[in-house]
Amino acid sequence: MQNCGYTSEMTIATSPVLAAFGLPGGAEMIIILVIGLLLFGSRLPSVGRNIGKSITEFKKGMKEAGEELSKDDSQPVTTPRQLTEDQMERATQEAVRRVKAEQAAQTK
């Protein structure tokens, strides 16, 4: 039976193949950048301008949100005021009067 494991000869033989498909080095990156500039060079200023506007709008939105949060924190929480017994009595009488007026209007 033949051994199917990797041998040192196979590793040496495959190294140039792996190197050919490896990550691009410095010179290859420069060539890729030059080709990219030639293809997309006329669009790059508008893309940069749009990215800058987007960042500015995002920062403005974050600042406004922070101001709203701090404004909400600075406003004191108000509790409902307590009514006196006289005010409660008048409110109750007014409610009873309105209910009786509605009932009278429905019976007519």
Phi, psi and omega in degrees: 000142183267143180283128182261010182282169178284144177241167180295328178296322179293321181295317179293321182290329182270346181300313178297327179294316178294324180294326180292330180256014181285184179291147180291143179273197183296313182294320179294323179295319179297318179297317179297318179296319179296316178297318178298319178294321179294321182283318188244012185301321183288337181269344185298319179299320180290324177296315178298318179298316180295321177295318178298318178296319180297317179295318180297316179296321178297314179297320179296317178297319178295320180295315179296320179296320178295321178295320179296319179295318180290327178294318179296324180289329184281339179282129181289148178280122182264138176260148179296140182284152180277137177272145176284168180297324180295317179294321178297318180296316179295320179295321179294315179298320179296319179295317179296318180299317180294319179296317179295322179295321178294320180294322179292323180291328181285330182281342181283000000 
